[in-house]
Amino acid sequence: MNLKEKQLSHKLVYECFFMKLYEDEVLLPNNKTSKRIYIMHNSAAAILPITKTGNILLVKQYRYPIRSESIEIPAGKKDFLNENGLDCAVRELEEETGYISNNVKHLLDINSCVGYSNEKIEIFIAKDCVKIENPKESDDDEFLELIELTKAEAKELLLSGKLQDAKTIIALQKYFLDEVK
């Protein structure tokens, strides 16, 4: 069965510095039509920081859309469309945690919400992270609390079901699964 949908019309509904909202009409495989409302996103990068002692760094911040605090790996939107994911992740690591690393590798890429967005998040792992004096400042509208956990504590948090952020859950799962190999 051919599952592909054919675009019949395309309308820009809203645009801002990091995304565009579209409403399209599509032809379905059964020859009926439907509307598709979706976001085209500049994408983002995230990083799982591991200190020289093997601890895992996470940040807690208030997320307005869910009206709740969230514990996450450092992450951010790319500052411009073709910004390198590694550059973005390393910048966010320093801004959000005050740590840097000379041992950063690509972990995996995810599409965060395929039902309504093309947002791709490039996730990296930074090992041997060290605290620096005078790190780059975080964004003016960003208020973060740094959390340092042992591997056991991070695994317990992951298994507790208390994490809500998909990129963080996936990054931690990948990290712990890779350790088992």
C-alpha atoms as one frame of an Amber mdcrd trajectory, in Angstrom:
protein
   0.000   0.000   0.000   1.253   3.478  -0.862   0.991   5.553   2.322   2.340
   8.813   0.903   0.125  11.902   1.041   0.143  14.440  -1.805   0.200  18.147
  -0.992  -2.694  20.004  -2.657  -2.330  23.409  -0.988   0.201  25.051   1.300
  -0.434  28.062   3.543   1.898  29.838   5.977  -0.131  30.585   9.126   2.542
  31.977  11.470   6.279  32.658  11.420   8.855  33.589  14.067  12.636  33.409
  14.449  12.854  29.643  14.971   9.790  28.099  13.318   6.970  28.397  10.806
   3.428  27.057  11.233   1.735  25.749   8.073  -1.694  24.481   7.155  -1.758
  22.195   4.118  -4.482  20.274   2.382  -3.398  16.789   1.341  -4.743  13.973
  -0.774  -4.834  10.756   1.251  -4.109   7.253  -0.102  -7.888   6.597  -0.234
  -8.371   9.694  -2.467 -10.037  11.729   0.302  -8.602  15.038   1.484  -7.495
  16.175   4.913  -5.809  19.161   6.569  -2.313  18.909   8.011  -1.216  21.596
  10.460   2.479  21.356  11.268   5.599  23.187  12.377   8.785  23.552  10.322
  11.526  24.067  12.923  15.157  25.234  12.651  16.038  22.194  14.779  18.023
  21.905  17.982  20.925  20.210  19.692  21.324  18.655  23.122  24.192  17.229
  25.101  24.546  14.610  27.845  27.377  15.842  30.105  29.480  13.360  32.072
  32.024  14.803  34.529  35.593  13.563  34.972  34.338  11.649  38.036  31.600
   9.960  35.980  28.680  11.975  37.322  25.856  13.104  35.045  24.879  16.776
  34.793  21.249  17.745  34.245  19.411  21.048  34.496  16.071  21.827  36.082
  13.975  24.596  34.563  10.392  25.749  34.411   8.719  24.859  31.112   5.790
  27.154  30.493   3.922  24.923  27.969   3.578  22.138  30.565   3.304  24.586
  33.510   5.864  22.568  35.433   9.547  22.197  36.221  11.424  19.746  34.037
  14.753  17.967  34.533  16.655  17.785  31.255  19.973  17.494  29.520  21.295
  20.886  28.342  19.805  21.801  24.978  18.842  24.666  22.762  17.474  25.761
  19.442  19.978  26.336  16.696  20.625  30.068  16.446  20.251  29.963  12.673
  19.026  27.463  10.087  22.343  25.862   9.167  24.127  26.124  12.514  26.287
  23.082  13.185  24.681  20.822  15.798  27.977  20.217  17.591  28.613  23.965
  17.929  25.105  24.473  19.299  25.422  21.613  21.814  28.839  22.750  23.071
  27.548  26.321  23.474  24.526  25.096  25.447  26.737  22.914  27.664  28.801
  25.920  28.729  25.877  28.359  29.011  23.589  26.048  30.968  26.077  24.241
  33.211  29.316  26.250  33.322  31.172  23.119  32.175  33.178  22.371  29.034
  34.580  19.199  27.480  37.237  18.315  24.930  35.679  14.867  24.492  32.363
  15.376  22.670  30.861  12.752  20.364  27.600  12.381  18.479  25.197  10.080
  20.341  22.091  10.006  18.103  19.492  12.127  16.292  15.790  12.135  17.080
  12.684  13.721  15.622  10.849  14.989  18.673   7.208  15.169  17.521   6.724
  13.605  14.082   2.949  14.068  14.174   3.140  17.839  13.910   6.764  18.977
  13.556   9.919  18.313  11.571  12.090  19.290  14.563  15.278  17.249  14.608
  17.396  17.175  17.747  21.045  16.196  17.388  22.139  14.676  20.693  25.790
  14.551  21.749  27.633  13.123  24.733  30.359  15.123  26.472  32.721  13.106
  28.642  35.364  14.419  31.058  33.442  17.665  31.637  35.173  20.235  33.846
  33.818  23.369  35.532  35.310  26.600  34.227  35.619  30.101  35.622  33.625
  32.787  33.815  31.522  30.597  31.497  29.305  32.113  28.819  26.103  33.420
  30.345  22.800  31.705  29.704  19.992  33.495  27.881  18.313  36.400  29.717
  15.001  34.534  29.903  16.505  31.234  31.072  16.618  30.296  34.756  18.288
  26.965  35.480  19.291  24.844  38.439  22.261  22.521  37.877  21.820  18.954
  39.132  24.768  16.562  39.457  23.901  12.884  39.854  25.908   9.708  40.172
  25.235   7.129  37.464  23.165   5.131  39.943  21.097   8.202  40.864  20.571
   9.085  37.190  19.492   5.523  36.416  17.108   5.576  39.385  15.632   8.895
  38.168  15.221   7.464  34.663  13.481   4.331  35.930  11.262   6.286  38.349
   9.159   7.726  35.534   9.625  11.257  36.918  11.431  12.539  33.815   9.030
  14.114  31.310  11.430  15.290  28.610  11.760  12.868  25.685  15.254  13.904
  24.573  16.563  13.415  28.111  14.913  10.023  28.525  16.247   8.851  25.155
  19.779  10.171  25.777  19.989   8.471  29.175  18.549   5.207  27.814  21.081
   5.214  24.961  23.933   5.985  27.360  23.024   3.176  29.762  22.345   0.689
  26.938  25.704   1.494  25.312  27.422   0.786  28.649  25.985  -2.750  28.631
  27.510  -3.603  25.234
